[in-house]
């Protein structure tokens, strides 16, 4: 294992990976160039940035702290106090600045993904700074079916810390009334389940992910309409303490920016159905990209100009109808979910 003589040298080694450099810069609320200047000893960071750096890089925390104190001996003063209160802080103002800046300058076609990516990555880092295991997922309502009702939800984008994969988008599934997210969207009220091992019977249906030990969801709404929810799952029971719940609520509020006005639906339009278990969905969803390519090819041959976003939306709609039909055929009500007590 390489031995570093300064925190700047260690940082320089870490940020050689451009993707990691961008991630760290985003979480710190600084420019990627600034990271390079710190590593190259061309400028000095503020102590608040150094403290945040320890949280952003928990795997290097001990070594970084030791090396930082060598250059800045007074850095250790009050560090433990700062560490204790770190998680209880509100969303950093730097994130709001980044989000609103991105909203202002980013083209509409890229805006939603860019802001969602920024918010979810920051949420994961702040809520699971010790890397105990967490997944944060943006859930959105599917467009209304022919009957004018929203019948299901879809996992739009998500990120995780082990034991979850880093990128959860390839594992996205549909959700319905059998899920915690379904309950939250259908009522436009937050809900938290603190312990999977409880054998209590309740009135709120939940189909647990195999990795979840506790979970919470907050609705994403505007005025009296709902667009989806923010789902946060932890590998640790009883993880969602009050200050974490407050943070999740704030992140859900911020995520309302990523939806267009027409993607919010009144509660009377929400009529979620039961969706099949993920093991059944995988057999239907595995060729999603192939189906999108086939739709675009067919469109091209017929002389239509169908872009990839519209092609994806069409395929998602087709898949939703197939899964709704499959759920009915499998009679999933009693076999694929069980009610647990929600707090």
N, C-alpha and C positions, 0 to 999 in steps of 0.2 A: 504494500500500500504506500502510495507516494506521500511524503512528508512535506507539508507546506510551511514556509517561513513567515507568511503574512496572510491576513484575511483577504487582501487584495489579490494575491497570487491564487488563492483558492477560488475566489469569485471569478477570476479570469478563466480558470480552467472550466468552471461550470458553464459559463455563458458562451463557450465556444460552440455549443449547440444553439443554433439560432432560434429554434422553437422554444427552448428553455429560457433563452434570453428574453424573448417576447413575453413569455408567461410571467417571469419574475418582474419585469418592468411594469406589466399591467397590474399586478397585485400590489406593487409598491406605489403605483401612481406616478412613475417617472418615465422619461424617454429612454429608449434602448441605448442611445448615445451616452446618456448619463451613466449607465452601468459600466460602459467601456471606460469612461473617464475615471470612475472610482477604481476600477481594476488597474488602470494604468497610472494611478497616483497623480492624476491631473486635477482632481478636485476631491473635497471631503464631503461625505454625506452628513445629513443631520442625524442626531441620535435616534429620533423617532423612526427614521428609515432603517437604521441599523437594527433596532429592536424588531421592526417588522420583518427584516431580512431573516432573522432567526426563526420566525414563525413560517415564513415562506419556504425555508429550506430546513425542515425539522431533522432530516437525516444528517445534516452537517452542523446542527445547532451547537453541540458541545465544542467541536473544533473551532467553529467560527467565533464563538464567544471568547474562547481562550486567546485566539489570535487578535481579536478586536481590542481586548483589554491591554495587550502589549503596546499597541499604538495609541490607544485612548484609555489611560489608566482609570479615569473617573467614569468610564462608561458603565462599570459594574454597580455604581451607586444607584440604588433604587431599582435595579433590574428585576429582582425577585418580586417586588411589589408590582412592577409593570407587568410581569408575566402572569401574576395572579388575576389582574384585572383585564388582561388583554382580550380574552374572549367576550367580556361583558361590554366592550365598547360598541357603539353604534356602527353602522356601515360607514367606513371612512369617507370623508368629504371628497377625497381624490377620486373615488369610484364614481360618485355622482358627476364630477367634472368630466371624467372620461366618457361616461354614458351619454351625457348631453352633448358633448363635443362630437361623438360618433353619430348621434342622431341628427346633428346639424349638417355634417359634411359628407356623410356616407350616402351613396346612391340608394334609392328606395329598394332596389332588388337585392342589395347586400346588407341593408340596415338591420333587418330583423335578426338574421343569423349572427351578425357581428356583435350586436348588443346582447343577445342571449348568451353567446359564447363567453363574453366578458363577465356578465353577471353570475352565471352558473359556476365558472371557474373560481371566481372570487368567493362566492358563497361556500363552495366546497373547502377551500383553503381556510376560511375563517371558522367554519363550523366544525371542521375535523382537523385542527392544526396539529394534533398529535398522531394523525394517520391511524386511527383505531378502526377505520372501516366505515365508509359512507357512500351513498349514491344520491345525487341531486338530479331531478328530472323535471323538465317542463312538459306538462300534459295539456293538450289542447282539444277543444270540441271539434268533432268532425262536422262538416257542413250538413245542414238538414237533409234528410232523405226525401223521397217523393211525397211523403205524408206531411212534410213541413216540420218534422220534429228532429231534434238532435238525438241520435240513437246510440252513439258510442263516443269514446274518447280515444286519442292516439298519443303515444309517447313521441314527442317531437324531437327533443335533443336532451342528452344527459351525459354527466361525467361521474366517475367514481374513483375511490381509493380502494385498494385491495381489502377484502376479497372480490370486490366488483372490478370489472374491466375498466380501464381508463376512459375509453370512449364507449358510451352505451347506445349510440345511435344505431349501429348495426343490429342491436338486440331489441329494438323498439317493437312493442306489441300494442294491440288494441285493449281498451279497458271498458268496463260497463258498470252496471249497478252492483256487481259482485265485489267491487274493489273499494278501497278507502277513497281513492280519487273520485270514483263515481258518486259516493255519498257526499263528498265535499262539494263537488260541482252541482249536484242535484239540489242541495240545500243552500249553497253559497255560504257555508259556515265551515270554519276550520275544525279539524279533528286530529287528535293524537292518540296513538296506541303505544303504551310505554313498555309492555312486556309480553312477548309472544308466548311465553311458557304458562301464562295464566290460563286456567281452565274454566274461567267464568263465562257464562253465556250471556250475550247481550243482544241488542236489537240492530246493531250496525254490522253489515256483512263485510268480511275482509278475506281476501285470498292472499296469503302471505307469499312473498318472494322467498325462495329457499334460504337466502342469505340474511334476511331481515330478522332482527330481534326487537326493534322498535321502529316506529314510523310516524310521520306527521305530514299533513297536507293542508295548504292554505289556498283558498280560492283566489283567482285573478279576475277582478271585476272592475267595471267602470259604470258609475251610476247604479242602476239596478239590473245590469246585464253582466253575464259571466262568459269568459273566454276559455277557461281551463283552470288549472291549478299548479302549484309548485309542490312536488312530492319529494320529501327527504327521508331516506331510510338509513338506519344505523345498524351495524353489526353488534352493538352494545345495548343490552336491556336498560331501560330507564334513563336513556341518554338525554332526552329533551327537557332540560331544566328550563325554568322561566326565562332566563336571559337568552337562551338559544331559540326559544319559541318566538321571542320578540324580534330577534334578528331575522328569522325565517319569514315572519310577517312583513318586515320591511323589504326583504328581497322580493317577495311576491308582489308587493305594491310597485316596486321598481320595474318588474317584468311586464306590467301592464303596457309599457311603452312599445313592446315588440309586436303587439297585435294591432291590426287595422280596425277601424270602427265597425266594419261589417262582420268581423270575427267575434263580436260580443253578441250573446243571445239572451233574451229575457227568460226567466226561470220557467215560465209556462211553456216555453218551447223545448225545454230539456225533458226528454222521455227516454232515459237510458235503458237499454236492454242488457241481458246477460251475454257476455262474450265467453268463448271457449278458453280453457286453461292454456297457458303459454305453450305447453308441450304440443297441443293440437295446432296452435297458431303457427308454430315454427314450420310445420309441414306445408303451410299455405303461403307463408311470407318469404320463404327462402329464395325465391326467384324474382323478387320485386324488381331489381335492376334490369333483369332480362325482359320482364314484361313492359317496363317503361321504354326500353330500347325498341321493342316490337311495336308499341303504340306510335312512337315517333317515326319509325320506318313506314308504317302503314299510312300515317298522316302525310309524309313526304311523297309517297307514291300517288296519293290522291290529290296532290297539289295544294294541300293545306299547309299552313305555317304554324305548327304547334310547338311551342317552346318547352323546355324540359320541366319547368314548374307546372305548367298546365298538364303535361303528360303524367307527372307524378301524382297530381291531384286526382286525375281520372283513374289511375291505377289504385290509389288508396281507396277511392270510392267503390271500385269494383271488389276489392279485397274485403272491405267492410261488409258488403252485402253477402259475400260468400261465407264469411265467418258468422254473421248473424244467422244465416240458414243452417250452418253447421251446428251452432249452439242449440238450435231448436231440435235438430235431428238427434243430438247426443243427450238431450234432456238433462242439461248440466245443473239444473237448480240444486238438487240434493247431492250430487256426486263431486262437484268441483269447487265448492266453497263452504266455509263454515263461519258462523257469526262469533265475534269476539267482543268483549266489553271495551268500548272506547271511552276515553276520559274527556 
